Amino acid sequence: MMKISAILVSMILNPSYAVEESVEVAMYGGCFNTTAYKEDPSTGFTCHFTKESCLEGEKWLSPKSAEKRKLPKCTCDEDFGSNVHVNSCYSMVTHQVSCQPSDEPCPDTVLGTRYNHNHAIPETCGHGSAASSESRCGKRCTCNFKYQSRSAILVSMILNPSYAVEESVEVAMYGGCFNRTAYKEDPSTGYHCHFTKESCLEGEMWMTPKRAEKMKLPKCTCDEDYTSNVYINSCYSTVTHIVTCQPSDEPCPDTVLGTRYNHNHAIPETCGHGSAASSESRCGKRCTCNFKYQSRAYQVMAGTTMYGMCYNTGSHQAYCAATKSSCDSSEMYVESSNAMASECPCTDVQVGACISNKMKFAFCAVSADSCGKKDTFLKPLELANSEHDHNCRLCEDTWNCADRTDFTRNDKSCFDMSNEKKPRKKFCKFEDVKTACPVMCGDCCADDMSLMFTVLEEAEEINCAGLKLRDDKKDICESDEKVSSVCARTCGRCCTDDATYKFKDENGKKRNCEYVASRKPNSKGRFADPTIE
């Protein structure tokens, strides 16, 4: 039986794979105009989440009232025509229509919650259909279907599998290309992290993750540590003059910059999630597993590199994939730049695994190149269909985490509750608190890099990355509740290892927190530094 890690595109089709209990689905109401309905039932009753979407002359009908009147049932399933409408937005910059919950404001032009509702949709339109400007199939924003441009294949619920079930995620291990001579001269240029040995140059030797570990080479990652991230392909357009990133086995549409663009530039250790891109420091000027190339002085953000998909044209099942070679023989690869591909950041990308000669699970991996000589490599779909119950991803999201600033319980915000004695024991037993205050409840620990703020009545806005660099950050955190709430990790409201932090051991070698964690318990104390806050 296929497990949830097979990442079926439509969980509606296979609810038994998502949870081990029966699921009850919401009932939906709509806005009703008696006169219009008599003239044309397809336009006289429109499905919505709330009565706020009703127009003048319309009456809100609850699901039960609509049922009594024998009106069409409103859904959030595979039936495209009966799906609940959500908000449609249009960008004057990208010229694309995007969908979002109806109570979220559009960043540009608002098309409303009924965009294209007056067009009759063929009954054959649904999960797996081809979007069409002629039939208008796919040209709406609904509860289960996003707006599809061009002739994209309409796929319901291209989902992040982590939302389907609460299961732990295991992250792939990565190898690299090693030049012994160059490494002795400069470790920063003698070892480069890649997905496969195809990226190795003349004079370089491919190192599997385990072999690199034995040689105590720097660990290759796909997390928040910018400098240790795996390289991917960089492309340059002579038309737009923009550098784009894509998986290394996808061809560049224009000029190829290769899989190590700007590798020879030393990157400051402070460069990472939330930093400002800089042509001077070269922060943000690479294409890596988790970070896309950032032009000008935009923010360097984790989770911005997008990947392609493996798609089965027969079953209309799809999942995000790191490379073309990840796909099964029954699947086609949809490139990251293709209009029919959903957004696939590394958090959603399914990877395979190395299985030992004793048929035991070894570790998650992108390709067979990462496995040992006696190991067997299973592709994502093969892993999902195997007896090995592991949810393998390209990366795990450790950077999107924040307590809701608009939430209160008994007039106490997440920040107020966190300042009381034993707050987790006292408040996190309540489900609404646990959901709204993940930082306070210890479910995660991160800074919200998307928010900008001012401190100490200064005119210039900064974010948590900027705060982290300041000598007076401790005083600011203690005096400003908003800053302390937004920058939970930097201000020490929660505790987690900083993936970007490095220090020198007694032999002058650079180490990180993971190295300390790998040491024997009685030896960890010697790394403690009371001067580090």
TORGUDO-18953 format. One record per residue: residue in one letter; x, z, y of N, C-alpha, C, O, CB in turn. Coordinates in steps of 0.05 Angstrom, whole numbers, plus 5000, padded with zeros to 4 digits. Atoms other than C-alpha are relative to their C-alpha. Glycine has a CB too. Example, Ala and Ser with C-alpha at 12.3 -4.5 7.8 and 13.67 -1.06 7.14 Angstrom:
2
A501850004976524651564910501850005024503950135024498050255001;S498449994976527351434979498550145022499550185044500949715009;
// end
This chain:
533
M501750004976500050005000501750005025503850145026498150255000;M498550024975502549835070499650255017497350335022499349755016;K500249754984504050455112499849935029500149695037502450184995;I500350044972503050545186502549875013502249735033499450265015;S497650114988510250355200500249704998502049575008502550124987;A500150295001508349635183499049895027499149655031498149914978;I500950074973505549635254498149765000498749555011502349945018;L502050214999499349225244499049975028498650175042497650064981;V500950054973497148905308497350115006496950245026500049705006;S502749904996489849075300499550234981499050194957497949784997;M500649775017488849785275497050014994496250154975500950265014;I502950015006481349635279499649894972497749974959498649835022;L500450135026482249205217500750194977499750164955501749764999;N499049825021485749755178500050295008502150415009502849914991;P500049724990483350435203501150204980502050414988497250075007;S499049805020485250775137503050035001504050234991499149924973;Y497149984998492550625152500950185023503150285024501249735003;A499349874976492350975219500050314997501950445006498249935023;V500349715004490051675200498950064973497649894961498350135022;E501049935026488352045138497350145002496850344988501950184985;E502749884997481252215161498349795014499349605026500150265017;S501850194989475051845184500150015031500550235042497150044991;V499950014971474951615256497349935011495949755001502149795009;E502650064986468851625302500749865026502449955041498350255004;V499550164976468651105358498050065022495750125016500049704993;A501749944978465851215427497749805002498049574993501650005026;M502250184994459150925448500249945030501050115046497250124992;Y499650094972458950535514497349925013495649805000502049775001;G502350094984453750425568500649765016502649625012499150235018;G499650244984452949885619498149995024496450165028499749764984;C501650044976449849635684497949794995498549574986501949925024;F502350175008442949325677498449915025497750075042498250144981;N501750114979439148855724497749864985498049654973501649805019;T502350105015432148725697499449715005499049554987497550175006;T500750274992430848095736502149804989501449594978499849975031;A497950185009437647785721500149974969500749764959502750105010;Y500050005030437047975647497949814989498449684969499750284990;K502250185009430447605640500949715003500249544986497450055015;E499150274995433746985669502349924982502449704971500849965029;D497650065017440347035631501150264989502550415003502149855017;P499149755012441747615583503150035001504150265001499150014971;S497149985001449247445584501150115027503450215027501349734995;T499049904974449747645658498450235011499150365030499949775020;G501749784991444148155665500750274991499750475001497249944993;F499049745010447548705626503049984995503949824979498550084973;T497150005001454848855634501150274991500350475001501249925027;C499049765012458749365593502350135017504149985025501049954972;H498049864985462849895630500450284989498850384973499250015030;F499649735008465750585621498350205016497350395005503050075004;T501549814983462150915680498149845019498449605022502050175017;K502050124982456450785729501349915026500049775042497850195005;E498750084975461550705785500349705002500749595024502850135001;S499750295000462049975765497449855005497549605008501149914973;C502650134995454649835777499849905028500850035047497750194994;L500450124974452849375834497250065011495650174997500549694999;E502649964988446949395882497949854984498349624977500049915030;G502150125015440549255845500350054970498549974955499949715005;E499649945028443349495779499650294993499950475010502949924991;K500649735009441550105739501950074977502349904959497050034991;W498249915022446350495695498450084976496550244978501850235009;L501349935025444150545623502050134981504250024976498849764986;S498349875020447151045575499949854974498149684971499250304996;P500150145025448850805505497350024985496349834974502250104982;K502549955014442451115477497749855014495949735001499350294999;S502050154985438150815533500149704994498149574991500250055030;A499650295006441150125521499149944972498049724967502949935004;E500850045027439850205447497049994997495949834982501250234982;K502950005001432550375458498849745011496749655002498950245016;R500950254988431749755501500949764984500249534991501049975029;K499050215017435049345446501849815015501749565010497749854987;L498050164985440449105493502549964982502950114964500850135027;P497650045016446948815465501850254999502150385020501649765011;K498349765002451549355439502749955013504049755010500450074970;C497450024987457749485481502150114981501750314968500050165027;T498049925020464149535441502850015012503349945035500049804977;C497150014994471649625442501449924974503350054966501150285012;D498950085026473049255377501049715001502149635022497850034978;E499050275002474648545355498149795013498849565016500449924972;D501950184988468448245387500649975029499850135046497150114996;F499150044972471247955451497650005019497850115041501549745002;G502350034982464447785481498650255008497550275029498149814988;S501549754995461548485476501850235010500950455013498650094975;N498249794992467748865498499550105028498649965046502949894999;V500449874974467349355556502049885020504449865014500450314997;H498350114979470149065621501850215012500950445015498349865021;V498249824985476149385655501049855024500549615028502450114982;N499250114975479549255721502049774997503849784979501350215017;S498250235000483048585734501549995027500350025048498549734995;C498350014976488848525783501549735001502249624980501950245002;Y498550254997492447915810502450045018502250165040498249775011;S497549974985499647895835500649745016500749535004502450074982;M499350234983501247435894503049924996503849705005499550065029;V497250055005508547475872500449854974501749644973501750265000;T499650125026508247315798497849804993498049654974500150224978;H502350175004501546955802498850054972498049864958500749715003;Q501149935026499247325740497850205002497750375021502250114981;V502249815001492947705722500850224981501750174958497349874991;S499449775017494048405694497650184998495850185015502450165010;C502349835005489148905665500950295002503150374994498749954973;Q499549715000488749655677497450155002495350035009501850075024;P502549844999483650225672498749975028500049965048500650294994;S501650064976478150135724500450205023499850135046497249994993;D499649814978479950765763502950005011503650185026499250274992;E497250024990487250555775500049785021498949565016502049944977;P500050204979488550175840501949764993503949804980500950125026;C498350235005491349465836502350005021501850075044498449735003;P497750014981498349395868499849775020501149785041502649984985;D500250234982496248735899497149925004495750075018501649754989;T502750094996489748345896498150104978498750074954500049695001;V502049895018483548655864498149784992496849665009498550245012;L501950205009479448175821497450144990495450014985501249834977;G502449855008474648735801499750054970501449954954497649875010;T500449935028471848995736498349804985497649844961498650274999;R501650205015467948365719501149725004499649535005497150015010;Y498750264996472847805728499249814978499649874954503150035003;N500950205019470047185694497650084982497249964961502349924982;H502249915017463947565668497749795000496149794981499050265011;N502250194999459346995690500549754984498849564984499649925029;H499450235017462646495643499150074971499850284960503049935000;A500949975027459446415575502449974981503949784983497849804992;I497750005019464546575520499049924972497050034963501350284999;P500950085027463946225453500250234980502050404981501749764989;E500149785020462146685395502450014982503050214970497549974984;T497650015017468346455358502450135013504550174999500649714993;C497749884986472846775411500450284990498550444990499549995030;G499449735009476247395385502950034991504649864998498250084977;H497349935009482447695352501249764986500249674965499950244982;G498650235013487247115335499349745012500549535005499450004972;S500750264988483746585377502149915020503750085030497250025014;A498250104979487546145425498650025027496349945030500949704994;A501249984973486346305498499649725011501249545007501850175018;S500750264990483145735535498750015028496850165032498249854981;S501250014974481745585608497449855000495649905017501949865020;E502450165002476345105586497750174990495550175002500449764982;S502149845012472345585542499950285013497950435009500350024970;R499649734987474746205582500550224979500550454986497550075016;C499249805021476546545516502650125008504649985014500249874972;G497649854992481647075533500450045029502350165038502449864989;K499749994971480447015607498550235013497350205034499149745012;R501349764990477647715617501950244994503650234977497350054987;C498649745005480448425621497950184987495950255000501250135026;T501949835013476848855570501350244986503850264987498449844979;C499149755013477449505532502249964979504050114977497750144988;N498250045023481149205473501849755003503749714988498549984975;F498550254997483748525498501149985029499650015048498249774993;K499050054973488448395556499549715007499049544990503050075001;Y500350284991487847765598502349844990504649924992499849995031;Q497950175011491647195566500249755016498349605019499449944970;S499550254985494746645607500649774982501349814959502250045021;R499350255015495845925584498550004974496250074972503149984996;S501350025027494445815510501150214982501550164958500549724988;A498949785017497046485486498050074978495650034981500550255018;I501849915021494346745421498950275007500350455015501650024973;L501449764992489147275434500350214978499350174956497049955006;V499549805021491247905397498950275010499650365032503050034994;S501249754992487248545400502050234995503250254973497450054986;M498549755002490949195412502949964990503650064969498650184981;I497150025005498348985412501050285006501450345029501549775017;L499749724995500049705403502850114997504550004982498250154983;N497649845005505750185409499350184976497650364979501050175025;P500849855024505350465338500250305003498750454989501749924977;S499849714996507351155363497450125010497050365008502350075018;Y502549904990500551205395497950024978495950164981498949825022;A501950015022497051085329500050264984497950364976500549764982;V499749755015499651695293502250175011504050075024500549944970;E497949824991503752295309502150034978501950214961498950285008;E497949985021509852165266502749975014502949865036499649774979;S497450004988517152245279501249724999500649564981501950204986;V498750264998521251645300503050034994504350225003499649885028;E497250005005528151495272501249755013500149535012500550004969;V498850214984532851085314502349864984503749994969501150115026;A497950155014537550535289502850095008503250205029499649715006;M497149964994545050625284501249735005500449534993501450154977;Y498950264992549350085315503049994996504450194999499449955030;G497250055003556149785301501249865024499949855045500549844975;G498750144977561049405345502449844991503249844968500850205020;C497750175004566948945352502550145010502650235033499749725014;F497749834995573749285350502649845001503249684983500250224980;N497450124997580549045375502050235002502150365023500349805024;R498349775001585749555355502150015023502550225035501450014973;T497950014979591149325404498850065027499850225043501449735000;A501349964974586349285463499050285003499050395025497849795003;Y501149734998583249955446502150215007501650405022498750084973;K497949824994589950305448500749995030501450195042502549944983;E499450044971591150015518497750105017498250235038500549715006;D502349924983584050135544497550024982496349814975499549805023;P502349965018578450435500497449885010495749804995499650294995;S502550104988573150185549499749704995497549594998499950055029;T500150295005574949455533500749924971500449694964501849855019;G499150075027577549495461497850034979498249964956502250184993;Y502249965019570849675429497349945014496750065034499950284988;H502550084987564149335445497750024980497949944957500249725011;C502349965018557349515416498249764999497549645019498350245011;H501750235004553148965386498150044976498450234961501749744995;F501949995023547348845337501349894975500850004953497549855007;T498950135024551248385291502949915005503849905028498349754993;K497350084999558248145276500449725013502649645019501350004973;E499950274988556447455304501150015029502049815039497249875001;S499149974972558347735373503050065002504150065024498550225013;C497149944999565547895353501749755007501149534998500950114973;L498250214991571047475385502549994982502950164965500850045029;E497550035016577647235355501850245005502150335028501549745008;G498349764998582247825341498450264998499650484999501549995026;E501749765002576348305335499050044971498649854957497749995020;M500949925026573948665273497350145002497050315019502150184985;W502649874999566748855259500150274987501250314965497949824986;M500149735010565649595250497050084995495450075014501350205019;T502749905006559349855215499750275015501850395022499450034969;P500349744987556350485247501550234986502750394999497050075001;K498749795015559050925192503049985002504450185004499149994970;R497150034998566050635195500950075028503050195031500849714993;A499349934973566150695271499950315004501650425018498049875020;E500249714999564051425262502550134988503550324999497450094986;K497749895013569751555214502549975017504350145017500449874973;M497750064983574651245263499850145027501550125045500449715004;K500549844975571751695318499949825025500849895046502150215004;L500450184978570051095361497550095015495850235004499749704990;P502349924985564951185417497449914986497349694975500149885029;K502550075013557851195391498549795016498249815040498250254996;C501650214987553750575406497050095000496050194980500349724985;T502749904997546750725431498049805012498849585020500050255018;C502150154986540150455457498350205014495850195012498449814980;D501549794987538251065497500550005030500849795042500850274988;E499649984971539251325568502949985009503549965032498950265010;D497150014994546851295564500749715005501049554987501750124977;Y499650284992548050645603502649884989502649664978500049985030;T497450115007555450565587500449964970502149804962502150185010;S499650035029554650635511497949824988497849794963499950274987;N502250175010548650165505501149744987503149624996498149935023;V499350245014549049575457499549765019497549745033498349974975;Y500250244984550248905493498049804988497949784963502749875004;I501550225010545248345488500549755018502249775037496950075000;N499450254986545147625515499150005029497050115036498649784986;S500550034971545447475590499749715006501349554998502250135017;C500550284992542546835619499749985030498850175043497449904986;Y500150044971542946545688498549745006498949534994502849995013;S501550244992538046065721501149885025501450015046497050075003;T499050144976540845555769497749935019498249845042501549754992;V502450054983533745475796499350255016499150245040497649904983;T500949754986531746195811502450175008502250355024498250174981;H497649844995538946455813499750294992500750475005500849985030;I500549735011536747055772501350024972501249834956497050064999;V498949945026540247375712497850134984496650334992502550185002;T502049885018535547515654501350084974503349984966497649804995;C498949895026536647895589498149924978495649924981500450305001;Q501750055024534147705520501650044975504150044976498949715001;P498549965026535847835447502149794995501749565003498050004977;S497650165002542447545428499749744984501449564987502250164988;D500450255015539747015380497949825012497149634999499450074971;E501850184985534946715431501649835018503349935032497850165015;P498450184982537546105468499350045029497050085036499549714992;C500549984971538346145543498849735009499749525001502650065016;P501250254990533845635579501949855019501549615024497450065014;D498350134981539445485628502950074994504049964975499350095029;T497249935003546445785635500550254984499350464989501450035027;V499449775018549346245581502350175012504450065017500749914972;L497949824990553246845608501250164977503250294981498850195021;G498949865023554347125538498950284995497350385010502950015002;T501049735008553247795504501750225011501350465004500050024970;R498449794988558448165545500449965030502550025041502850024986;Y499850054972557047985616500750265015499350465012497449885011;N499049774984560848465663501150234983501250464992497750105017;H499049785017563748855604502750105010503550325004500349904972;N497349924991570548865638500050175026502150245036501749755005;H500249834976567949265698499550294991497850344975497849905019;A500449725006568650015694497450105014497150065038502450175010;I502649904990561750335703500250305004501150444986497749934980;P499949724995561251025735498250154980496150064972499150075028;E501549855020558851565686497350105011495550164995501750244992;T502649924988553251745735497949784998495649845004500450085029;C501950225002550051065724498250044976499150094953501549734997;G501949965022543751125683497149975010496749865032500350274987;H502850024994536151165684499450125028499950365032498350144979;G500749904974533851215756502149945021501649985045499450285000;S497850054980540551025789499349745015497749585007502749974985;A500350254984540850495843502049804990504449864987500450065031;A498250215008543749835820501949945023501249955047498449744992;S498050054979550149665857502049794992503149804970501550265005;S498050215005554549045861502850115003504750014991499649775020;E497449884996560249495883500950164975503150124965500050185024;S499349845024560049985824499449864974500249944953498550275001;R500950165023556949465777497950154983497350064961502349924982;C502149865014551749975756497549825000496649725021499350285014;G502450175002545749585730500649704996498749544994498350035023;K499250285000549648935726500849904972502649744968502249945019;R499550095028549548855650497349964987495250064996501650214985;C502450025018544448645597500650164975502350104960499449704993;T499649835023543849185545497450054985495349974994501350275009;C502249945018539249425490497650135015495350065009500950174978;N502249854987535249885536499849955030497750025042500550304996;F500150054971536949665607500349705006502249574997502350165013;K499750284992535648985637501849985024502250185038497249875006;Y498350054977540148685690498350045025496149945027501349715000;Q501549954975538048935759501549875024503849935029499750305004;S498850134977539348505820499750185025498150375025498749735005;R500049854975540548775890500350294995502050384979497449945015;A499749715003539649525897497550134987496850354993500550125028;Y502349895014533549605852500850234981503250264975498549784985;Q499549785018532950205807500849904972499649714962497750194997;V499350055028536450185739498150174983498250414985503150064995;M502049855015530850375691500249954970500649724961497249925010;A500050025029530950515617497449874991495349895004500450284987;G502450125011525950135574499249745013496949665010497850195002;T500850254986526249495615500949744986499949534993501350015028;T499350245016529549015566497749944981496750114967502750044984;M502350085017524048625530500949824977502849664979497949855017;Y499350145024524248335460497749824991495549835002500750204978;G502050185011520547815420498350134978498350384975501349764988;M501949905020515447885363500249834975500849594975497250015011;C500450145025514647705290497049984997495650174997501450154976;Y502950055000507847385283499249844975500449644969499149855025;N501150135023503847195221497649845008495549955015499350204977;T502250174990499446595238497650014982495449944991501049715002;G502349985018495046715178498450255004495950245006500949994971;S501449744997493347455186499750095029498350285035501550214984;H500049934971494547475262501150295004500350425022497249985011;Q498749754996498748095252502749955012504149755007500350154973;A497450044986504848195296501350275005499950475006499649855026;Y498549754992510148705313502549925016503549705013500850174975;C497750054984515848745362502550004983502850174965500250215023;A497650035016522548525334502549975017502449855039499749764981;A497550014985529748595357501349725001502449645021502050204989;T498850265002532047915333498349814983496449914969502850024987;K501450205015529447275302500350054970498450024954500949725007;S499549955028532647465236498550244989498550294964503050044995;S501649765009528248095233497549914986496350064970499450185024;C502650105010522247665214500149934970502249854960499049765015;D500350075028519847565143499549704998498949575018497650154987;S500350295004519446855114497249915006496749675012500849924972;S502850084995511846865124499350035029497149975037498250184983;E500549954972512647015198501549815018503649715011500750295008;M498650164980514446605259501050195022499850405027498249785012;Y498949834979518746895315499049905027499249665033503050004999;V501050074973515646905385502050115020502450365022497150115005;E497949914982521146935438498950185022496550165029501449775012;S500849814980520847475491498949875025497349985039502350185007;S500850154976519846955545497449844996496349735016502249825009;N502450155006513846635511497650145010497350385009499849964969;A502449894988507146725544498250154980496850344988498449785013;M501849875019503746935479501250274990499850424976499649824976;A498749755009508647515468499050245017498850215042503049985001;S500649764985506548215487502650125010504850045001498450214982;E497649864991511348655525501150184977499650344966499550175026;C498849855022516148945474502650145009504850035005500749814977;P497649854994520949475501501250124975499950114954499450235021;C498749905024525849795453498550224985498850254961502850105007;T501549795013521150375440498049904980497250044962498550175022;D502150115018516149905407501349824978499949744960498149835016;V498750195019521249485368500550134973501950334971502649895012;Q499649905028521049595293502649884989503149644993497649924982;V497550105012527649535256499950074970498250214960502550135013;G499949955029529649545183501750244993502050435009501149764986;A498549775008534050015144502049934978501649734964498250234990;C498050035021540150065099499250194977498850434982502950065010;I500749845024538550315028502550014982503749804976497649874986;S497649965016544150594985499649874972497449804964500750294997;N500250125027545850324915498550184981497850094959502949954990;K501749825016542150934888497149995009495550165002501150295002;M502750054989535950674924499050225018496650275019498149964977;K500849804981536051234974500349905028502149745035501850264996;F499950084972534651145048502550105013503150345011497450105015;A497549924987541151145087499550055030499850275040502249794996;F500549974971539451005160498649745010498749544997502650055016;C501350234988535550535205502049815011504149895021498050095023;A498150204991538949885224498649745008496449684999502049944977;V501150264990537749225260500649784981498949604977501249945027;S499250225018541448785210501650104977502550334977501549785016;A498449945024545048765144502950065008504350204993499949784980;D497249954992551648775183500650305004502950385003500649855026;S499649724995550549515197500350164974501250394974497750125016;C500049865026550149695123502749994986504449824993497949874981;G497649995016555649875074500049774980498049644976500350274987;K499750225019558249385022498050024976497149824966502849994989;K501849965023553949684967497150065008495450104991501050234983;D502749954991547849795010498349754999499349524999500150115029;T502050224998541549365011498650035027497750255035498050004976;F501549994975538349175077497149924997496649714985501449825021;L502850075000530849185084499149935028499650085047498350244989;K501150084974527548805141497650185007496750334989499249705000;P502249824992522049165181497649994981496550204973499149935027;L502350035017516348885138500650094972498950214959499049725000;E499249915026520149015074500150304999499450424979502749884992;L499849714999521449725095497250125000496750324987501550095026;A502849904998514049825112498649994973496950164967498449845020;N501350035027512049585042501550144978500750134955499849714994;S498449875020517349995007499150294995497250385008503050005008;E500649725005517150694979501350195020500850445020500950084972;H498649834980521450945037498250045024497649865039502649865008;D501949944978516951295087501650085025501950315032498250244991;H498449954975521051215151499049815022498649575017503049964994;N501050154977518850985219502549935018503350095035497950165017;C497450084987525050605245499549845025498149645024501749854980;R500250144975525550385317502749945012504750055004498350165020;L497550074986530650075363500950235018503350285021499649745017;C499349764983530250685409497650185000495450114992500849915028;E502249814997526051295423499850075030501850115043500550264983;D500549954971522951435491500650305005499150474997497149935008;T499349734991526352055520500050035030500850235041502850084989;W499850004971525551875593497350005014497250065038501649765009;N502650004987518051815605498650264992497350284971498349764991;C501249745006515652525608499650155027501650195042501850164981;A500449854975512452915665497450164998495550084985499849815024;D502549844998507353475677498249875021499249785042500750295007;R501950114980501153225713499850185024499250425022497249964987;T500149844975501353445785497250065009496750245026501549855022;D502849964991493753385793498450194981496150244985498649745002;F501449835019492153845734500250305007502250405016501249964972;T500049714996490054575741498350124978496450004968499050085028;R501749845018487255095694499850285013501850415017501250024971;N500549744986484155705727501650005026502850205034500750244983;D498750034974487055445793503150024998504450065019499050215020;K497149995004494155445764501049734991499949614972500850224980;S498850255007498354815762501950054976502550274969501449875024;C498049985021503354665706502450165010503550324995500949724990;F497749874989508854905752499450305003501150474997500749885028;D500849714997505055565768500150144973501250364971497250025012;M500049885026504055695694502850044989503450234975498349834980;S497349995010511355555678501550235011503550324999501549745005;N498649774987513456115725499150274990500250484998499749985030;E500949745011509656645687501550074974502949904963496949984994;K498649915024512357055629498849874975496449864971499950304998;K500850135025512156695562497849805004495749824991499250214979;P502250194994508156105589499149844977496749784974500949825022;R500850175023508255695525498150154982496150034973502549914985;K501749845018505256255484497350055013495350065000501450264993;K502449934985500256415538498249775006495749805004500850135026;F501750234991497855725559499949764982497949624981501049915027;C499850255015500155185511498250004975498249804960502849954992;K501950005022495155405458497449855007495849784990499350294992;F502450154991489855055500500849705000502849625010499150085029;E499450295004489454305484500349865026502149685028497949884983;D499850144974488354085556502650065014503749885027497650075018;V497449934988494554465579502349864985504149754998500450314999;K497950125016498754205522500349705006502549595007499550044970;T500050294994496753485539501049955029502549765033497249894997;A499350054972497553545615502750115008503950025027497950135018;C497449874993503853975615502049984978502950194968499550305008;P498150035023508553685562502850135005504150224987500349714993;V497449884993514853925599499950304997501650424984500849925029;M500349715001512354635607499750094971500750304963497750095017;C500549935028510154645534502349934981502149984957497449874991;G497750055016516854405510499849764982501549734964500750234984;D500250245016514453745480502049795007502649624991497149895002;C498050204991519353345521501350115025500550315036498749725005;C498549914977524253415578501249765014503049625003502250204993;A499050244985525552875631499450035029497750185038498849744988;D500650024971525752715705498249755003498449554989502649975016;D501750234994520452255734501449835021501349885045497250095010;M498350164982524951715763498449815017499549685035502049854984;S501650194985519151305790499250105027498449955045497649924984;L500949884975517651785846502350055020504550135012498650274995;M498049964979521451805912499050235018496650275021500449745017;F500849774983521452425958502250065020504549965018499450244982;T498049914980524952736017500650294996498850444987499049945029;V499349725002528653396018501250105026502549955040502050044976;L498849874977530653886072499549855027501349835044503050034996;E500850154976526953476125501849765006501949675029499950195023;E498450244996531752896115498249755000496249754987502249984978;A501650244997529152206133500249824975498249704968500949845024;E499750185022531951826073498850114974499250354967503049954996;E501249925025528051846008502049984977503749804977497549834994;I498350025024531551985942498250044976495950114978502350225001;N501449935024529452055870501750204984503750314995499549744982;C498649795015531752525815502949934994504750104992498650054973;A497250095004538052105802501750065024504050145021500149704993;G498649944975539952195875500450305003502550405012498549895024;L499849714999538452935871502250114982503650304989497350134993;K498149915020542853015810502949995011504650145002499849834975;L497350034989548952785851500650195022502950215031500349715009;R499649834977547953295906501150274992500550384972497350045015;D498949745004551953935911498050225004498250444992502450055018;D501949794994545954315938497449974983495350074991499349995029;K502450055016541154095883498750264990496250284988500649824976;K501249755010540254805857498350145021496250245015502350194991;D501649884978537955065925497549855005495449965010501750015025;I502450174995533254475933497950054978495550084984500849705001;C501849955022530254585864498550275002496150294997501549994974;E501249734997529055325878498150025023496350195023502250205002;S501649974976525955215946497749805002495949845018501849965024;D502150214998521654595934498649974973499749864954501349745009;E501550015025516254655881499549714990499549664966497350145004;K500550285007514653905883502449874987502249744966499149845025;V497550125011521853705871500650124972501349974954502450065019;S499549875025522554215815498149904978498949884955499750305002;S501950115019516353935782500649724992500549654968497150015011;V499450285005518353205788502649974985502849814967500149845027;C497350025012525653315769500550234981502350404984502250005022;A500049775018524453795711502750034986503750254983497849974979;R497549985014530853625674502350075018503950255012500749734986;T497849954981535553615734499850295011501850425015499949805024;C500349734989532554265760500050224979499850464986497450015015;G499749805021533154615693497350134992497450354980501950205008;R502549895009525654725683499649984970498150134958497749865015;C500050045029526554475613502849964991504549895007498049774991;C497350025009532554445569500349784979498949774959500950274988;T499450215020535353835533502849915006503949945027498049765002;D497350114996542053515523499949765018498049595016501349924973;D499850234982544053015577501649794986504149824982501250085027;A498650225015545752365540502249875016504149765005498049794991;T497950134984549852125599502350185006504450095017498749915027;Y497849814993554152755606502349984981501949984957498950295001;K497650015016561252715582502150205011502250255035501349724998;F497949814992567053215584502549954983502449814963499050294997;K497550035015574253245561500550254984500250474993502349945019;D499349775017576253675503502950095005504249985023499649944970;E497349894995582854055497502249794996504449825005500550234981;N498150215004586253405476499749775020501049575019499849894972;G500450204979583653015536498249784992497849595008502649895008;K501950215008578652605496497350055011496450285012500049984969;K502749974989571852475525498150054977498149914957499149755016;R502049925020566252805486497250025014497050035038500850274987;N502649954990558752875493498650224984499850334966498349744999;C501449785013553353365471499649954970499750144954497250035013;E500350065028552353005405502550074984502350154961499349704996;Y497549925013559653115388500050304995500850394973502449915017;V500049715002558853865401498050084977498750254961499150135026;A502049945020552553875357501049954972500150074952497549855005;S499050085027556453555299502150194990502950194967501149725001;R497949815008561654115299498850234984496450284984501550115025;K500849775015561454715254499050225019500150255041502250104981;P501149804982557355305283502150185013501850255036498150164984;N498149824989563355755292502049885019503650015032501650144977;S498150134982567155235332498649905026500049805044501349764986;K501550104977561655055382500650165025500550055048497049994995;G499649824977563155645427502349925018502349985042500450284991;R497650074984569855365449499449785020501149735038502249924982;F500750214981566254805486498450115023498049975043498449784986;A501649884979562155285528501750035026503950135025498950274991;D498649984974564055255602498150145019496250025028500849725010;P501849854982560955795646499849885028498049965043501050285002;T500150124973562455375708498049775001497349685023502749915008;I501950235001557654825685497250115003496450284987500349844975;E502849914997550554915710498149804988495749844989499350035030;
// end
